[in-house]
Amino acid sequence: MTIFIDSSNLNEIERFHRMGVIRGVTTNPTILLKDGITGGLKQLETQAKEIAHLVFPLPVSIEVTRKTPEEMVRQALLFSGWAENINIKITIHGPNGETENLEVVHELETKHNVRVNVTAMMNAQQCLLAALAGATYVSIFGGRVNDMGYNVISEIQKLRHIIDQFDLQSKIIAGSTREVLNIIEWLEAGAHIVTVIPSLLEKMIVHPYSLETVRRFLLDAEKADI
């Protein structure tokens, strides 16, 4: 698993997929809007199918946008039917704290064989309940936790310990990555996956001293007429 790219931009996804460095794709309505996906359900379907085909068999997470459990299930079944590697993102609770979302997660995983990524979680307690509900992925928003003045590493460590201790099958996704340092730190802490935006993937590759060294090698090769 390791790294999922956080993008719905086909060019960005294809670029890093060609490198062989990503193990999945995650999107959400905010990412889709930023990438210009504003044509409603039809454009979402087209984009989702293209991404899923491009990276198959790697998983692609698409988030439901409905609020009631019945509508969420219907939309999840629609989205997951677009491609066999599409997973469904569902937030841990509703916009006013409604708790029925975990019922939807449990139904999709156990009755409809749909892989679910439970998202927008901020602590190990939320992630544990999502794992018990049967979620394939449990996403803790590490960058937002850190923004609140807490270090998410301790939450990831606790969560990984509990998941391993009780042999739960959920994979931990650490998301909302803010800086390159987060990626290695969160994987070392026990996250199975970290979601990374394209600009941070670039920073992982290009180091200032590597850049200086590469330029020196090429300059010296030119001088040596090699």
N, C-alpha and C positions, 0 to 999 in steps of 0.2 A: 504494500500500500504506500506508505510514506508521504508522498506529495500529491495533492489534488490542486489543479489550477482553478482559481476563482475568477471565472470569466465566461462570457457568452459570445466573445468575439472570435469568429471562425479563424481569422488569420493568426491571432495570438495563439489559439489552441493548437492549430496545425503546426505552427513554428516550434513550439516546445514538445509537441508529440513526436515530431520528426527527430528531435534530439534524444527521445527515449527517456525523458526525465520526469514525466508525469504519470500518475497511476489512476487518474480519474478527473472528473470535471464537476464543479459545483456552481450553481447559479442561484439567484433569488430575484424578486421583482426589482430591487434597487440596481442590481448589476445589469439586468435586462434593459432597464430604462436608460442607464448610463451608456450602454452600447447601442442605443437607438432602436431597440425592439419595442415599437409603440403601435404596431398594427393590429393589436388585439389577438384573439385566440388563434386566428389563422396564421399570423406571422410567428407566434410562439411555436405552433406546431411545426412549421417549416424549419425554424431555427433549431428546435430540439432534435428533430429527425436528422438534420445535417450534422449536428455535433455528435449525436449518438453513432451515426454511421462512420464518421471520421475517426473516432477513437475506439470503436468496437474491438474487443468486448469490455473495455474499461467502463466503469459505472459513471453515469451522468445524473446529477441531482436536479430535479425541477420542482419548484415549490407551488403548492396549491394556494389559491387566492380566495377561496370561499370561507365563510364563517361558521355555518351550521354543520354539525356532524354529517348529516345526510348529503349535503352539497359537497363537502370535502371528500367523502368516499366516492361519490360519482365522478368528481373531477380527477381524483387520484387514479381511478380505474381508466379514465379517458387518457390521461397523460402517460401512464405506464403502458398502455396499449400501443403507443407510437413506436416503441422500440424495446427489445427485450433487455437492454442494458440501462434503461431509464429507471431511476429510483425516485421516490417521492419525498420531498421535504415537507414536514409539518412542524409548526411551532409548538413549544411545550404547552402553551395554553392560549386561550383566545385574547382579543384586544382588551377585554374588560376582566381578565382573570378567569374566564370560563375554563373548567377543568375537563370538559368532554373530549379534548383533543387526544388524550391518552387512550380513550375508548376507540377512537378512529385508528390510532396506531396499532392497537391490539387486533382490531378487526382486519385491517389490511394485511398484517403480517400472518395471522393465523388462519383467516378464512379465505383470503384472496391471493395469498402467496405473492404479495407486493412488498418489495424491499423499501423500508422507510428510514429516512434520515431525520431524526428529531432535532430541531434547531432552536436557536435563540436562548440557549441555557447559560446560566452564569455561575453555577456551583455544582458540586458533586452530588448533592441531594437530588436535584432535578434530574441529572443524568442517570442516577441509579434507578429512579422510578421509570424513566423512559426505557432503560435496559430491561427492567422487570416486565414492562409491557410488551417486550419482544422486538424493540427497534434494532435494525441491523447496524445503524450508526447513531451515536449520541454526540451532538456537537456542542461543545462549550466555547463561548465567545471570549477567548483569552484576552484579546486586545481591549475589549470593553471592561473586562474584570480589572485589568491593570489600570485602565483609565479611572476606575473608582477608588484607586489607592491600595488595591490588594494585589499580591503576586499570585497569578493563576497557577504557577507551578505546583504549589501545595495542593490545590484542588485536583489537578491532573494526577498527582502522585496518589492521593487518597482514592480517587476514582479507579485508577488502574489496579490498585491493591484489592479493592472490593470486587471488581469484575473478575480478576484472577482467582480470588479466594472462593467466590461462590460459582465459579465456572460459568459465568454469563457470556453469551455469545456476541454481544455488541462490541463494535469497534469504536474507539474514542477518536473523534475529530476535534482538533483544536483550531479554531478559526478566528476571524477578525484580526489577522496578523498585521502588526504595525511596523515591524522592522526585521531585518535579516536575522538578528540575534534570536528572535523569538522561535524561529524554525527549528534550529538545532536544540535549543533549550527545552522546547515543548516535546520534541521527540525523545530526548534523553529522559525527560520526566515521566514518560510512559504513554504519551499519545501514540496511537497507531498511525494517525494521519494528521498532517497540517495542511490547511488550505492556504495557498499562496497566490497573490496577485502577480500579473506578469512583470511589473516593474521590480518587484522584489526578487523574482527569479533571475532577472538580468543582473541585479546586484550580487546575487549569489555566485554568478559566473565571473564577473569582471571585478577583480581586485586591483587597487591602484599600483601595488608593488608588482603584481603579475603583469600589468600593462607596461610598467617601466622595464621589466625583465624581457618581455617579448620584443619590445622595441629595440632594446640593446642587442639581443640575439640577431635580429634582422639587420641592424646597422653594422655589426661586426662581420656578419656573413657577407654583406656588400663590400666592406673594406678588404675582406680576404678573397673576394671574387669567387665565392663558393656558390 
